[in-house]
Every structure is written in C-alpha cells, then in structure tokens.
Amino acid sequence: MKSKQPPPLRHEEASALPVWKAFVVQFTDETGAQTETFSGRVEHLSSGRRGRFGSKDELLETLRHMIAELGEKGR
C-alpha cells in the first residue's frame, strides 16, 4: 500500500519554517513512554552542532541554547 504524501507547504508556511532552524532529534533505544526514559541527541542540520540530553527538560534546554547561539547568524 502506498503511503499518502502530505500536501506541499504554502509559501507562508515555508517561510515560517526556515531551513537554518532545522534540527534532528534522535532518541536512544531506552527512550519510551512506558519507561519514562527520555534520552538521545539533537543535531542542528545546517551547522552539524550536536548536543546530548538525558531528560525532556535537558532536550528543551539544549534546543534553547542552540537557538540562542544561532541568533540571526543563520540567515
């Protein structure tokens, strides 16, 4: 069965999602809703900078820190 593709982004949506603010979040094998474990790494796609996290709060703090460092430099 073929998966349904999402509709293309409208111009307004695309401009609200700048490429220089794109991140990948990768979770460890231990991460799961049942275990309440939440760990892994986050990577900024444009720069390749990476950070590790061991909790939901650490993930948010890592993202806040990386976004603050980017400032307007990514534009």
PDB file of N, H, CA, C and O in Angstrom:
ATOM      1  N   MET A   1       0.834  -1.172   0.000  1.00  0.00           N
ATOM      2  CA  MET A   1       0.000   0.000   0.000  1.00  0.00           C
ATOM      3  C   MET A   1       0.888   1.248   0.000  1.00  0.00           C
ATOM      4  O   MET A   1       1.834   1.339   0.782  1.00  0.00           O
ATOM      5  N   LYS A   2       0.586   2.189  -0.863  1.00  0.00           N
ATOM      6  H   LYS A   2      -0.182   2.115  -1.499  1.00  0.00           H
ATOM      7  CA  LYS A   2       1.347   3.423  -0.972  1.00  0.00           C
ATOM      8  C   LYS A   2       0.973   4.381   0.146  1.00  0.00           C
ATOM      9  O   LYS A   2      -0.205   4.546   0.464  1.00  0.00           O
ATOM     10  N   SER A   3       1.999   5.026   0.753  1.00  0.00           N
ATOM     11  H   SER A   3       2.955   4.892   0.495  1.00  0.00           H
ATOM     12  CA  SER A   3       1.692   5.997   1.795  1.00  0.00           C
ATOM     13  C   SER A   3       1.266   7.304   1.153  1.00  0.00           C
ATOM     14  O   SER A   3       1.780   7.698   0.106  1.00  0.00           O
ATOM     15  N   LYS A   4       0.338   7.955   1.785  1.00  0.00           N
ATOM     16  H   LYS A   4      -0.079   7.636   2.635  1.00  0.00           H
ATOM     17  CA  LYS A   4      -0.183   9.217   1.278  1.00  0.00           C
ATOM     18  C   LYS A   4       0.793  10.341   1.593  1.00  0.00           C
ATOM     19  O   LYS A   4       1.199  10.495   2.745  1.00  0.00           O
ATOM     20  N   GLN A   5       1.171  11.113   0.614  1.00  0.00           N
ATOM     21  H   GLN A   5       0.841  10.987  -0.322  1.00  0.00           H
ATOM     22  CA  GLN A   5       2.096  12.228   0.788  1.00  0.00           C
ATOM     23  C   GLN A   5       1.349  13.441   1.339  1.00  0.00           C
ATOM     24  O   GLN A   5       0.216  13.700   0.935  1.00  0.00           O
ATOM     25  N   PRO A   6       1.970  14.188   2.259  1.00  0.00           N
ATOM     26  CA  PRO A   6       1.313  15.403   2.755  1.00  0.00           C
ATOM     27  C   PRO A   6       1.263  16.443   1.643  1.00  0.00           C
ATOM     28  O   PRO A   6       2.093  16.421   0.735  1.00  0.00           O
ATOM     29  N   PRO A   7       0.302  17.349   1.708  1.00  0.00           N
ATOM     30  CA  PRO A   7       0.233  18.394   0.683  1.00  0.00           C
ATOM     31  C   PRO A   7       1.452  19.303   0.784  1.00  0.00           C
ATOM     32  O   PRO A   7       2.008  19.463   1.871  1.00  0.00           O
ATOM     33  N   PRO A   8       1.881  19.902  -0.328  1.00  0.00           N
ATOM     34  CA  PRO A   8       3.034  20.803  -0.283  1.00  0.00           C
ATOM     35  C   PRO A   8       2.733  22.012   0.606  1.00  0.00           C
ATOM     36  O   PRO A   8       1.582  22.427   0.747  1.00  0.00           O
ATOM     37  N   LEU A   9       3.793  22.567   1.202  1.00  0.00           N
ATOM     38  H   LEU A   9       4.728  22.230   1.087  1.00  0.00           H
ATOM     39  CA  LEU A   9       3.637  23.746   2.050  1.00  0.00           C
ATOM     40  C   LEU A   9       3.306  24.973   1.212  1.00  0.00           C
ATOM     41  O   LEU A   9       3.861  25.165   0.130  1.00  0.00           O
ATOM     42  N   ARG A  10       2.402  25.797   1.717  1.00  0.00           N
ATOM     43  H   ARG A  10       1.952  25.641   2.596  1.00  0.00           H
ATOM     44  CA  ARG A  10       2.134  27.086   1.084  1.00  0.00           C
ATOM     45  C   ARG A  10       3.334  27.994   1.360  1.00  0.00           C
ATOM     46  O   ARG A  10       4.107  27.733   2.282  1.00  0.00           O
ATOM     47  N   HIS A  11       3.490  29.035   0.585  1.00  0.00           N
ATOM     48  H   HIS A  11       2.861  29.247  -0.164  1.00  0.00           H
ATOM     49  CA  HIS A  11       4.628  29.952   0.732  1.00  0.00           C
ATOM     50  C   HIS A  11       4.715  30.492   2.160  1.00  0.00           C
ATOM     51  O   HIS A  11       5.805  30.561   2.727  1.00  0.00           O
ATOM     52  N   GLU A  12       3.583  30.872   2.745  1.00  0.00           N
ATOM     53  H   GLU A  12       2.697  30.816   2.285  1.00  0.00           H
ATOM     54  CA  GLU A  12       3.579  31.424   4.101  1.00  0.00           C
ATOM     55  C   GLU A  12       4.084  30.396   5.104  1.00  0.00           C
ATOM     56  O   GLU A  12       4.811  30.739   6.036  1.00  0.00           O
ATOM     57  N   GLU A  13       3.700  29.139   4.915  1.00  0.00           N
ATOM     58  H   GLU A  13       3.110  28.861   4.157  1.00  0.00           H
ATOM     59  CA  GLU A  13       4.141  28.075   5.819  1.00  0.00           C
ATOM     60  C   GLU A  13       5.633  27.818   5.656  1.00  0.00           C
ATOM     61  O   GLU A  13       6.349  27.656   6.644  1.00  0.00           O
ATOM     62  N   ALA A  14       6.100  27.781   4.422  1.00  0.00           N
ATOM     63  H   ALA A  14       5.519  27.913   3.619  1.00  0.00           H
ATOM     64  CA  ALA A  14       7.515  27.507   4.153  1.00  0.00           C
ATOM     65  C   ALA A  14       8.406  28.598   4.727  1.00  0.00           C
ATOM     66  O   ALA A  14       9.465  28.294   5.277  1.00  0.00           O
ATOM     67  N   SER A  15       8.009  29.856   4.613  1.00  0.00           N
ATOM     68  H   SER A  15       7.149  30.103   4.166  1.00  0.00           H
ATOM     69  CA  SER A  15       8.837  30.940   5.131  1.00  0.00           C
ATOM     70  C   SER A  15       8.835  30.957   6.659  1.00  0.00           C
ATOM     71  O   SER A  15       9.761  31.494   7.266  1.00  0.00           O
ATOM     72  N   ALA A  16       7.818  30.383   7.284  1.00  0.00           N
ATOM     73  H   ALA A  16       7.065  29.947   6.791  1.00  0.00           H
ATOM     74  CA  ALA A  16       7.762  30.306   8.744  1.00  0.00           C
ATOM     75  C   ALA A  16       8.620  29.162   9.271  1.00  0.00           C
ATOM     76  O   ALA A  16       8.826  29.052  10.480  1.00  0.00           O
ATOM     77  N   LEU A  17       9.122  28.312   8.387  1.00  0.00           N
ATOM     78  H   LEU A  17       8.956  28.401   7.405  1.00  0.00           H
ATOM     79  CA  LEU A  17       9.963  27.175   8.757  1.00  0.00           C
ATOM     80  C   LEU A  17      11.317  27.285   8.056  1.00  0.00           C
ATOM     81  O   LEU A  17      11.597  26.520   7.133  1.00  0.00           O
ATOM     82  N   PRO A  18      12.169  28.239   8.489  1.00  0.00           N
ATOM     83  CA  PRO A  18      13.445  28.428   7.797  1.00  0.00           C
ATOM     84  C   PRO A  18      14.371  27.222   7.971  1.00  0.00           C
ATOM     85  O   PRO A  18      14.441  26.613   9.039  1.00  0.00           O
ATOM     86  N   VAL A  19      15.066  26.905   6.905  1.00  0.00           N
ATOM     87  H   VAL A  19      15.009  27.399   6.038  1.00  0.00           H
ATOM     88  CA  VAL A  19      15.977  25.762   6.901  1.00  0.00           C
ATOM     89  C   VAL A  19      17.058  25.904   7.961  1.00  0.00           C
ATOM     90  O   VAL A  19      17.462  24.906   8.558  1.00  0.00           O
ATOM     91  N   TRP A  20      17.534  27.108   8.208  1.00  0.00           N
ATOM     92  H   TRP A  20      17.206  27.919   7.723  1.00  0.00           H
ATOM     93  CA  TRP A  20      18.618  27.306   9.170  1.00  0.00           C
ATOM     94  C   TRP A  20      18.178  27.066  10.609  1.00  0.00           C
ATOM     95  O   TRP A  20      19.002  27.107  11.522  1.00  0.00           O
ATOM     96  N   LYS A  21      16.888  26.816  10.822  1.00  0.00           N
ATOM     97  H   LYS A  21      16.218  26.783  10.081  1.00  0.00           H
ATOM     98  CA  LYS A  21      16.397  26.466  12.159  1.00  0.00           C
ATOM     99  C   LYS A  21      15.910  25.017  12.210  1.00  0.00           C
ATOM    100  O   LYS A  21      15.060  24.677  13.033  1.00  0.00           O
ATOM    101  N   ALA A  22      16.443  24.171  11.339  1.00  0.00           N
ATOM    102  H   ALA A  22      17.133  24.448  10.671  1.00  0.00           H
ATOM    103  CA  ALA A  22      16.041  22.760  11.302  1.00  0.00           C
ATOM    104  C   ALA A  22      16.954  21.915  12.181  1.00  0.00           C
ATOM    105  O   ALA A  22      18.176  22.065  12.154  1.00  0.00           O
ATOM    106  N   PHE A  23      16.350  21.031  12.955  1.00  0.00           N
ATOM    107  H   PHE A  23      15.358  20.910  12.977  1.00  0.00           H
ATOM    108  CA  PHE A  23      17.061  20.143  13.863  1.00  0.00           C
ATOM    109  C   PHE A  23      16.566  18.715  13.671  1.00  0.00           C
ATOM    110  O   PHE A  23      15.436  18.490  13.236  1.00  0.00           O
ATOM    111  N   VAL A  24      17.421  17.757  14.000  1.00  0.00           N
ATOM    112  H   VAL A  24      18.339  17.940  14.354  1.00  0.00           H
ATOM    113  CA  VAL A  24      17.041  16.355  14.055  1.00  0.00           C
ATOM    114  C   VAL A  24      17.182  15.918  15.503  1.00  0.00           C
ATOM    115  O   VAL A  24      18.178  16.221  16.161  1.00  0.00           O
ATOM    116  N   VAL A  25      16.175  15.204  15.993  1.00  0.00           N
ATOM    117  H   VAL A  25      15.366  14.958  15.459  1.00  0.00           H
ATOM    118  CA  VAL A  25      16.230  14.650  17.348  1.00  0.00           C
ATOM    119  C   VAL A  25      16.264  13.139  17.213  1.00  0.00           C
ATOM    120  O   VAL A  25      15.391  12.543  16.581  1.00  0.00           O
ATOM    121  N   GLN A  26      17.267  12.527  17.804  1.00  0.00           N
ATOM    122  H   GLN A  26      17.976  13.010  18.317  1.00  0.00           H
ATOM    123  CA  GLN A  26      17.422  11.068  17.764  1.00  0.00           C
ATOM    124  C   GLN A  26      17.360  10.547  19.188  1.00  0.00           C
ATOM    125  O   GLN A  26      18.089  11.009  20.066  1.00  0.00           O
ATOM    126  N   PHE A  27      16.474   9.573  19.405  1.00  0.00           N
ATOM    127  H   PHE A  27      15.882   9.198  18.692  1.00  0.00           H
ATOM    128  CA  PHE A  27      16.277   9.018  20.743  1.00  0.00           C
ATOM    129  C   PHE A  27      17.006   7.694  20.900  1.00  0.00           C
ATOM    130  O   PHE A  27      17.156   6.945  19.934  1.00  0.00           O
ATOM    131  N   THR A  28      17.460   7.403  22.114  1.00  0.00           N
ATOM    132  H   THR A  28      17.338   8.011  22.899  1.00  0.00           H
ATOM    133  CA  THR A  28      18.126   6.139  22.406  1.00  0.00           C
ATOM    134  C   THR A  28      17.107   5.001  22.423  1.00  0.00           C
ATOM    135  O   THR A  28      15.898   5.232  22.462  1.00  0.00           O
ATOM    136  N   ASP A  29      17.615   3.773  22.394  1.00  0.00           N
ATOM    137  H   ASP A  29      18.597   3.585  22.362  1.00  0.00           H
ATOM    138  CA  ASP A  29      16.742   2.598  22.463  1.00  0.00           C
ATOM    139  C   ASP A  29      15.939   2.567  23.758  1.00  0.00           C
ATOM    140  O   ASP A  29      14.824   2.046  23.792  1.00  0.00           O
ATOM    141  N   GLU A  30      16.506   3.124  24.819  1.00  0.00           N
ATOM    142  H   GLU A  30      17.411   3.547  24.792  1.00  0.00           H
ATOM    143  CA  GLU A  30      15.853   3.082  26.129  1.00  0.00           C
ATOM    144  C   GLU A  30      14.685   4.049  26.249  1.00  0.00           C
ATOM    145  O   GLU A  30      13.866   3.919  27.160  1.00  0.00           O
ATOM    146  N   THR A  31      14.595   5.032  25.329  1.00  0.00           N
ATOM    147  H   THR A  31      15.260   5.137  24.589  1.00  0.00           H
ATOM    148  CA  THR A  31      13.531   6.026  25.398  1.00  0.00           C
ATOM    149  C   THR A  31      12.183   5.365  25.135  1.00  0.00           C
ATOM    150  O   THR A  31      12.024   4.594  24.188  1.00  0.00           O
ATOM    151  N   GLY A  32      11.230   5.680  25.980  1.00  0.00           N
ATOM    152  H   GLY A  32      11.359   6.306  26.749  1.00  0.00           H
ATOM    153  CA  GLY A  32       9.889   5.137  25.780  1.00  0.00           C
ATOM    154  C   GLY A  32       8.895   5.730  26.751  1.00  0.00           C
ATOM    155  O   GLY A  32       9.254   6.140  27.855  1.00  0.00           O
ATOM    156  N   ALA A  33       7.640   5.774  26.333  1.00  0.00           N
ATOM    157  H   ALA A  33       7.348   5.441  25.436  1.00  0.00           H
ATOM    158  CA  ALA A  33       6.584   6.326  27.172  1.00  0.00           C
ATOM    159  C   ALA A  33       6.374   5.472  28.414  1.00  0.00           C
ATOM    160  O   ALA A  33       6.091   6.004  29.488  1.00  0.00           O
ATOM    161  N   GLN A  34       6.506   4.169  28.284  1.00  0.00           N
ATOM    162  H   GLN A  34       6.735   3.737  27.412  1.00  0.00           H
ATOM    163  CA  GLN A  34       6.277   3.280  29.420  1.00  0.00           C
ATOM    164  C   GLN A  34       7.391   3.366  30.452  1.00  0.00           C
ATOM    165  O   GLN A  34       7.132   3.271  31.652  1.00  0.00           O
ATOM    166  N   THR A  35       8.618   3.545  30.004  1.00  0.00           N
ATOM    167  H   THR A  35       8.828   3.623  29.029  1.00  0.00           H
ATOM    168  CA  THR A  35       9.756   3.575  30.930  1.00  0.00           C
ATOM    169  C   THR A  35      10.014   4.962  31.498  1.00  0.00           C
ATOM    170  O   THR A  35      10.758   5.110  32.468  1.00  0.00           O
ATOM    171  N   GLU A  36       9.403   5.979  30.898  1.00  0.00           N
ATOM    172  H   GLU A  36       8.799   5.858  30.110  1.00  0.00           H
ATOM    173  CA  GLU A  36       9.624   7.370  31.270  1.00  0.00           C
ATOM    174  C   GLU A  36      11.077   7.796  31.111  1.00  0.00           C
ATOM    175  O   GLU A  36      11.505   8.790  31.699  1.00  0.00           O
ATOM    176  N   THR A  37      11.832   7.047  30.320  1.00  0.00           N
ATOM    177  H   THR A  37      11.485   6.240  29.843  1.00  0.00           H
ATOM    178  CA  THR A  37      13.212   7.409  29.980  1.00  0.00           C
ATOM    179  C   THR A  37      13.154   8.274  28.729  1.00  0.00           C
ATOM    180  O   THR A  37      12.388   7.996  27.806  1.00  0.00           O
ATOM    181  N   PHE A  38      13.954   9.303  28.705  1.00  0.00           N
ATOM    182  H   PHE A  38      14.577   9.529  29.455  1.00  0.00           H
ATOM    183  CA  PHE A  38      13.912  10.266  27.609  1.00  0.00           C
ATOM    184  C   PHE A  38      15.332  10.748  27.374  1.00  0.00           C
ATOM    185  O   PHE A  38      15.776  11.698  28.019  1.00  0.00           O
ATOM    186  N   SER A  39      16.056  10.104  26.452  1.00  0.00           N
ATOM    187  H   SER A  39      15.695   9.333  25.928  1.00  0.00           H
ATOM    188  CA  SER A  39      17.445  10.496  26.227  1.00  0.00           C
ATOM    189  C   SER A  39      17.815  10.336  24.759  1.00  0.00           C
ATOM    190  O   SER A  39      17.157   9.616  24.009  1.00  0.00           O
ATOM    191  N   GLY A  40      18.886  11.024  24.365  1.00  0.00           N
ATOM    192  H   GLY A  40      19.421  11.610  24.974  1.00  0.00           H
ATOM    193  CA  GLY A  40      19.348  10.938  22.988  1.00  0.00           C
ATOM    194  C   GLY A  40      20.221  12.113  22.640  1.00  0.00           C
ATOM    195  O   GLY A  40      20.974  12.620  23.471  1.00  0.00           O
ATOM    196  N   ARG A  41      20.108  12.549  21.375  1.00  0.00           N
ATOM    197  H   ARG A  41      19.496  12.137  20.700  1.00  0.00           H
ATOM    198  CA  ARG A  41      20.903  13.678  20.913  1.00  0.00           C
ATOM    199  C   ARG A  41      20.079  14.533  19.960  1.00  0.00           C
ATOM    200  O   ARG A  41      19.109  14.067  19.362  1.00  0.00           O
ATOM    201  N   VAL A  42      20.477  15.773  19.832  1.00  0.00           N
ATOM    202  H   VAL A  42      21.265  16.152  20.317  1.00  0.00           H
ATOM    203  CA  VAL A  42      19.848  16.705  18.902  1.00  0.00           C
ATOM    204  C   VAL A  42      20.957  17.300  18.041  1.00  0.00           C
ATOM    205  O   VAL A  42      22.039  17.612  18.538  1.00  0.00           O
ATOM    206  N   GLU A  43      20.683  17.454  16.757  1.00  0.00           N
ATOM    207  H   GLU A  43      19.804  17.201  16.353  1.00  0.00           H
ATOM    208  CA  GLU A  43      21.690  17.989  15.830  1.00  0.00           C
ATOM    209  C   GLU A  43      21.091  19.106  15.000  1.00  0.00           C
ATOM    210  O   GLU A  43      19.993  18.980  14.458  1.00  0.00           O
ATOM    211  N   HIS A  44      21.831  20.204  14.909  1.00  0.00           N
ATOM    212  H   HIS A  44      22.723  20.306  15.349  1.00  0.00           H
ATOM    213  CA  HIS A  44      21.433  21.317  14.049  1.00  0.00           C
ATOM    214  C   HIS A  44      21.894  20.974  12.635  1.00  0.00           C
ATOM    215  O   HIS A  44      23.089  20.789  12.401  1.00  0.00           O
ATOM    216  N   LEU A  45      20.966  20.889  11.700  1.00  0.00           N
ATOM    217  H   LEU A  45      19.995  21.039  11.889  1.00  0.00           H
ATOM    218  CA  LEU A  45      21.294  20.398  10.362  1.00  0.00           C
ATOM    219  C   LEU A  45      22.256  21.292   9.599  1.00  0.00           C
ATOM    220  O   LEU A  45      23.133  20.779   8.904  1.00  0.00           O
ATOM    221  N   SER A  46      22.127  22.591   9.698  1.00  0.00           N
ATOM    222  H   SER A  46      21.414  23.008  10.262  1.00  0.00           H
ATOM    223  CA  SER A  46      22.992  23.485   8.914  1.00  0.00           C
ATOM    224  C   SER A  46      24.428  23.501   9.394  1.00  0.00           C
ATOM    225  O   SER A  46      25.353  23.538   8.583  1.00  0.00           O
ATOM    226  N   SER A  47      24.628  23.473  10.712  1.00  0.00           N
ATOM    227  H   SER A  47      23.876  23.443  11.371  1.00  0.00           H
ATOM    228  CA  SER A  47      25.991  23.592  11.242  1.00  0.00           C
ATOM    229  C   SER A  47      26.603  22.252  11.650  1.00  0.00           C
ATOM    230  O   SER A  47      27.824  22.129  11.746  1.00  0.00           O
ATOM    231  N   GLY A  48      25.762  21.258  11.889  1.00  0.00           N
ATOM    232  H   GLY A  48      24.770  21.358  11.811  1.00  0.00           H
ATOM    233  CA  GLY A  48      26.267  19.970  12.355  1.00  0.00           C
ATOM    234  C   GLY A  48      26.529  19.926  13.854  1.00  0.00           C
ATOM    235  O   GLY A  48      26.977  18.904  14.372  1.00  0.00           O
ATOM    236  N   ARG A  49      26.256  21.020  14.554  1.00  0.00           N
ATOM    237  H   ARG A  49      25.893  21.851  14.132  1.00  0.00           H
ATOM    238  CA  ARG A  49      26.461  21.042  16.014  1.00  0.00           C
ATOM    239  C   ARG A  49      25.523  20.047  16.668  1.00  0.00           C
ATOM    240  O   ARG A  49      24.372  19.895  16.258  1.00  0.00           O
ATOM    241  N   ARG A  50      26.025  19.372  17.688  1.00  0.00           N
ATOM    242  H   ARG A  50      26.960  19.495  18.021  1.00  0.00           H
ATOM    243  CA  ARG A  50      25.246  18.330  18.359  1.00  0.00           C
ATOM    244  C   ARG A  50      25.237  18.553  19.855  1.00  0.00           C
ATOM    245  O   ARG A  50      26.154  19.140  20.430  1.00  0.00           O
ATOM    246  N   GLY A  51      24.172  18.064  20.467  1.00  0.00           N
ATOM    247  H   GLY A  51      23.428  17.586  20.000  1.00  0.00           H
ATOM    248  CA  GLY A  51      24.078  18.088  21.917  1.00  0.00           C
ATOM    249  C   GLY A  51      23.372  16.831  22.389  1.00  0.00           C
ATOM    250  O   GLY A  51      22.533  16.272  21.683  1.00  0.00           O
ATOM    251  N   ARG A  52      23.720  16.394  23.588  1.00  0.00           N
ATOM    252  H   ARG A  52      24.402  16.848  24.162  1.00  0.00           H
ATOM    253  CA  ARG A  52      23.078  15.217  24.175  1.00  0.00           C
ATOM    254  C   ARG A  52      22.114  15.649  25.256  1.00  0.00           C
ATOM    255  O   ARG A  52      22.275  16.711  25.858  1.00  0.00           O
ATOM    256  N   PHE A  53      21.104  14.816  25.501  1.00  0.00           N
ATOM    257  H   PHE A  53      20.974  13.954  25.012  1.00  0.00           H
ATOM    258  CA  PHE A  53      20.150  15.094  26.564  1.00  0.00           C
ATOM    259  C   PHE A  53      19.769  13.792  27.257  1.00  0.00           C
ATOM    260  O   PHE A  53      19.808  12.719  26.655  1.00  0.00           O
ATOM    261  N   GLY A  54      19.400  13.902  28.526  1.00  0.00           N
ATOM    262  H   GLY A  54      19.368  14.774  29.015  1.00  0.00           H
ATOM    263  CA  GLY A  54      19.027  12.738  29.316  1.00  0.00           C
ATOM    264  C   GLY A  54      17.639  12.850  29.915  1.00  0.00           C
ATOM    265  O   GLY A  54      17.212  11.994  30.690  1.00  0.00           O
ATOM    266  N   SER A  55      16.925  13.935  29.541  1.00  0.00           N
ATOM    267  H   SER A  55      17.272  14.631  28.912  1.00  0.00           H
ATOM    268  CA  SER A  55      15.561  14.128  30.025  1.00  0.00           C
ATOM    269  C   SER A  55      14.845  15.100  29.082  1.00  0.00           C
ATOM    270  O   SER A  55      15.470  15.733  28.231  1.00  0.00           O
ATOM    271  N   LYS A  56      13.535  15.206  29.249  1.00  0.00           N
ATOM    272  H   LYS A  56      13.027  14.693  29.940  1.00  0.00           H
ATOM    273  CA  LYS A  56      12.770  16.162  28.438  1.00  0.00           C
ATOM    274  C   LYS A  56      13.266  17.580  28.687  1.00  0.00           C
ATOM    275  O   LYS A  56      13.422  18.367  27.754  1.00  0.00           O
ATOM    276  N   ASP A  57      13.511  17.894  29.948  1.00  0.00           N
ATOM    277  H   ASP A  57      13.384  17.254  30.706  1.00  0.00           H
ATOM    278  CA  ASP A  57      13.988  19.233  30.283  1.00  0.00           C
ATOM    279  C   ASP A  57      15.341  19.521  29.650  1.00  0.00           C
ATOM    280  O   ASP A  57      15.570  20.629  29.164  1.00  0.00           O
ATOM    281  N   GLU A  58      16.239  18.547  29.648  1.00  0.00           N
ATOM    282  H   GLU A  58      16.053  17.647  30.043  1.00  0.00           H
ATOM    283  CA  GLU A  58      17.555  18.733  29.029  1.00  0.00           C
ATOM    284  C   GLU A  58      17.433  18.918  27.519  1.00  0.00           C
ATOM    285  O   GLU A  58      18.186  19.699  26.937  1.00  0.00           O
ATOM    286  N   LEU A  59      16.499  18.215  26.873  1.00  0.00           N
ATOM    287  H   LEU A  59      15.887  17.581  27.346  1.00  0.00           H
ATOM    288  CA  LEU A  59      16.283  18.402  25.431  1.00  0.00           C
ATOM    289  C   LEU A  59      15.868  19.845  25.163  1.00  0.00           C
ATOM    290  O   LEU A  59      16.433  20.500  24.287  1.00  0.00           O
ATOM    291  N   LEU A  60      14.886  20.343  25.911  1.00  0.00           N
ATOM    292  H   LEU A  60      14.428  19.811  26.623  1.00  0.00           H
ATOM    293  CA  LEU A  60      14.429  21.717  25.708  1.00  0.00           C
ATOM    294  C   LEU A  60      15.540  22.721  25.986  1.00  0.00           C
ATOM    295  O   LEU A  60      15.691  23.698  25.254  1.00  0.00           O
ATOM    296  N   GLU A  61      16.310  22.490  27.029  1.00  0.00           N
ATOM    297  H   GLU A  61      16.187  21.695  27.625  1.00  0.00           H
ATOM    298  CA  GLU A  61      17.414  23.394  27.358  1.00  0.00           C
ATOM    299  C   GLU A  61      18.479  23.367  26.258  1.00  0.00           C
ATOM    300  O   GLU A  61      19.019  24.414  25.903  1.00  0.00           O
ATOM    301  N   THR A  62      18.784  22.206  25.723  1.00  0.00           N
ATOM    302  H   THR A  62      18.345  21.355  26.012  1.00  0.00           H
ATOM    303  CA  THR A  62      19.758  22.086  24.633  1.00  0.00           C
ATOM    304  C   THR A  62      19.273  22.850  23.410  1.00  0.00           C
ATOM    305  O   THR A  62      20.046  23.575  22.783  1.00  0.00           O
ATOM    306  N   LEU A  63      17.999  22.692  23.067  1.00  0.00           N
ATOM    307  H   LEU A  63      17.372  22.104  23.576  1.00  0.00           H
ATOM    308  CA  LEU A  63      17.440  23.418  21.921  1.00  0.00           C
ATOM    309  C   LEU A  63      17.458  24.927  22.169  1.00  0.00           C
ATOM    310  O   LEU A  63      17.824  25.694  21.278  1.00  0.00           O
ATOM    311  N   ARG A  64      17.072  25.355  23.357  1.00  0.00           N
ATOM    312  H   ARG A  64      16.774  24.732  24.081  1.00  0.00           H
ATOM    313  CA  ARG A  64      17.100  26.791  23.689  1.00  0.00           C
ATOM    314  C   ARG A  64      18.512  27.356  23.517  1.00  0.00           C
ATOM    315  O   ARG A  64      18.703  28.421  22.931  1.00  0.00           O
ATOM    316  N   HIS A  65      19.485  26.627  24.037  1.00  0.00           N
ATOM    317  H   HIS A  65      19.330  25.762  24.513  1.00  0.00           H
ATOM    318  CA  HIS A  65      20.886  27.071  23.957  1.00  0.00           C
ATOM    319  C   HIS A  65      21.343  27.160  22.500  1.00  0.00           C
ATOM    320  O   HIS A  65      21.956  28.151  22.104  1.00  0.00           O
ATOM    321  N   MET A  66      21.051  26.147  21.714  1.00  0.00           N
ATOM    322  H   MET A  66      20.553  25.342  22.036  1.00  0.00           H
ATOM    323  CA  MET A  66      21.486  26.139  20.313  1.00  0.00           C
ATOM    324  C   MET A  66      20.804  27.246  19.514  1.00  0.00           C
ATOM    325  O   MET A  66      21.447  27.903  18.695  1.00  0.00           O
ATOM    326  N   ILE A  67      19.521  27.457  19.742  1.00  0.00           N
ATOM    327  H   ILE A  67      18.999  26.923  20.407  1.00  0.00           H
ATOM    328  CA  ILE A  67      18.797  28.503  19.026  1.00  0.00           C
ATOM    329  C   ILE A  67      19.324  29.875  19.425  1.00  0.00           C
ATOM    330  O   ILE A  67      19.474  30.750  18.573  1.00  0.00           O
ATOM    331  N   ALA A  68      19.606  30.073  20.706  1.00  0.00           N
ATOM    332  H   ALA A  68      19.483  29.362  21.399  1.00  0.00           H
ATOM    333  CA  ALA A  68      20.160  31.350  21.165  1.00  0.00           C
ATOM    334  C   ALA A  68      21.518  31.613  20.520  1.00  0.00           C
ATOM    335  O   ALA A  68      21.816  32.746  20.143  1.00  0.00           O
ATOM    336  N   GLU A  69      22.336  30.581  20.391  1.00  0.00           N
ATOM    337  H   GLU A  69      22.094  29.660  20.697  1.00  0.00           H
ATOM    338  CA  GLU A  69      23.656  30.745  19.759  1.00  0.00           C
ATOM    339  C   GLU A  69      23.525  31.081  18.281  1.00  0.00           C
ATOM    340  O   GLU A  69      24.354  31.809  17.735  1.00  0.00           O
ATOM    341  N   LEU A  70      22.502  30.562  17.636  1.00  0.00           N
ATOM    342  H   LEU A  70      21.828  29.971  18.080  1.00  0.00           H
ATOM    343  CA  LEU A  70      22.298  30.849  16.218  1.00  0.00           C
ATOM    344  C   LEU A  70      21.968  32.310  15.998  1.00  0.00           C
ATOM    345  O   LEU A  70      22.452  32.930  15.051  1.00  0.00           O
ATOM    346  N   GLY A  71      21.130  32.867  16.887  1.00  0.00           N
ATOM    347  H   GLY A  71      20.737  32.363  17.656  1.00  0.00           H
ATOM    348  CA  GLY A  71      20.720  34.251  16.720  1.00  0.00           C
ATOM    349  C   GLY A  71      20.244  34.494  15.308  1.00  0.00           C
ATOM    350  O   GLY A  71      19.414  33.749  14.786  1.00  0.00           O
ATOM    351  N   GLU A  72      20.748  35.497  14.710  1.00  0.00           N
ATOM    352  H   GLU A  72      21.422  36.103  15.133  1.00  0.00           H
ATOM    353  CA  GLU A  72      20.393  35.819  13.328  1.00  0.00           C
ATOM    354  C   GLU A  72      21.479  35.339  12.363  1.00  0.00           C
ATOM    355  O   GLU A  72      21.405  35.601  11.163  1.00  0.00           O
ATOM    356  N   LYS A  73      22.489  34.634  12.890  1.00  0.00           N
ATOM    357  H   LYS A  73      22.549  34.421  13.865  1.00  0.00           H
ATOM    358  CA  LYS A  73      23.614  34.194  12.055  1.00  0.00           C
ATOM    359  C   LYS A  73      23.178  33.269  10.928  1.00  0.00           C
ATOM    360  O   LYS A  73      23.782  33.262   9.856  1.00  0.00           O
ATOM    361  N   GLY A  74      22.136  32.493  11.169  1.00  0.00           N
ATOM    362  H   GLY A  74      21.646  32.499  12.041  1.00  0.00           H
ATOM    363  CA  GLY A  74      21.735  31.503  10.191  1.00  0.00           C
ATOM    364  C   GLY A  74      21.112  32.066   8.941  1.00  0.00           C
ATOM    365  O   GLY A  74      20.961  31.364   7.941  1.00  0.00           O
ATOM    366  N   ARG A  75      20.753  33.315   8.992  1.00  0.00           N
ATOM    367  H   ARG A  75      20.875  33.885   9.805  1.00  0.00           H
ATOM    368  CA  ARG A  75      20.071  33.909   7.833  1.00  0.00           C
ATOM    369  C   ARG A  75      21.010  34.229   6.722  1.00  0.00           C
ATOM    370  O   ARG A  75      20.587  34.733   5.681  1.00  0.00           O
TER     371      ARG A  75
END
